[in-house]
Amino acid sequence: LAVQARRPTGEEAVCLRFLKAQALVDQKQDAAALALLAPLLGQGAHPWAARIQALHRALQGMQQKA
């Protein structure tokens, strides 16, 4: 959390938020994970951008099917 507080848009903070979103998916909290990922979509230059976008698309698809 200290990383997120110091550099909320830094690479490390983005990684932590993505990992937290993955953990939320594992806990069947898809809506919370989707909400956490949405602001990360603007990080197109981040090394994990493709992962972020893929998980976001998958969660959106699951939300639409529900």
C-alpha positions as CSV (number, residue, x, y, z in Angstrom):
1,L,0.0,0.0,0.0
2,A,2.9,2.3,0.6
3,V,3.9,2.0,-3.1
4,Q,0.4,2.9,-4.2
5,A,0.4,5.9,-1.9
6,R,3.8,7.2,-3.1
7,R,3.3,6.5,-6.8
8,P,-0.3,5.8,-7.5
9,T,0.2,5.6,-11.3
10,G,3.7,4.1,-11.2
11,E,4.5,0.7,-12.7
12,E,4.7,-1.0,-9.3
13,A,1.3,0.3,-8.2
14,V,-0.3,-0.8,-11.5
15,C,1.1,-4.3,-10.9
16,L,-0.2,-4.4,-7.4
17,R,-3.7,-3.4,-8.5
18,F,-3.7,-6.0,-11.2
19,L,-2.6,-8.7,-8.8
20,K,-5.3,-7.6,-6.3
21,A,-7.9,-7.8,-9.1
22,Q,-6.7,-11.4,-9.9
23,A,-7.1,-12.3,-6.2
24,L,-10.6,-10.8,-6.2
25,V,-11.5,-13.0,-9.2
26,D,-10.2,-16.0,-7.3
27,Q,-12.5,-15.0,-4.5
28,K,-15.5,-14.8,-6.9
29,Q,-15.6,-11.0,-6.5
30,D,-15.7,-10.2,-10.2
31,A,-17.5,-6.9,-9.9
32,A,-14.9,-5.6,-7.5
33,A,-12.1,-6.9,-9.7
34,L,-13.7,-5.2,-12.7
35,A,-13.9,-1.9,-10.8
36,L,-10.3,-2.1,-9.8
37,L,-9.2,-2.8,-13.4
38,A,-11.1,-0.1,-15.1
39,P,-8.8,2.8,-14.2
40,L,-5.8,0.7,-15.2
41,L,-7.0,0.5,-18.9
42,G,-5.4,3.9,-19.5
43,Q,-1.9,2.5,-18.8
44,G,-1.3,1.4,-22.4
45,A,2.5,1.7,-22.1
46,H,2.7,-0.5,-19.0
47,P,4.4,-3.9,-19.6
48,W,1.3,-5.6,-18.3
49,A,-1.2,-3.6,-20.4
50,A,-2.2,-6.7,-22.5
51,R,-2.8,-8.7,-19.3
52,I,-4.9,-5.9,-17.8
53,Q,-7.0,-5.5,-21.0
54,A,-7.5,-9.3,-21.3
55,L,-8.7,-9.8,-17.8
56,H,-11.0,-6.7,-18.1
57,R,-12.5,-8.1,-21.3
58,A,-13.0,-11.5,-19.7
59,L,-14.7,-10.0,-16.7
60,Q,-16.9,-7.8,-18.8
61,G,-18.0,-10.9,-20.8
62,M,-18.8,-12.8,-17.7
63,Q,-20.9,-9.8,-16.3
64,Q,-22.9,-9.7,-19.6
65,K,-23.6,-13.4,-19.4
66,A,-24.9,-13.2,-15.8
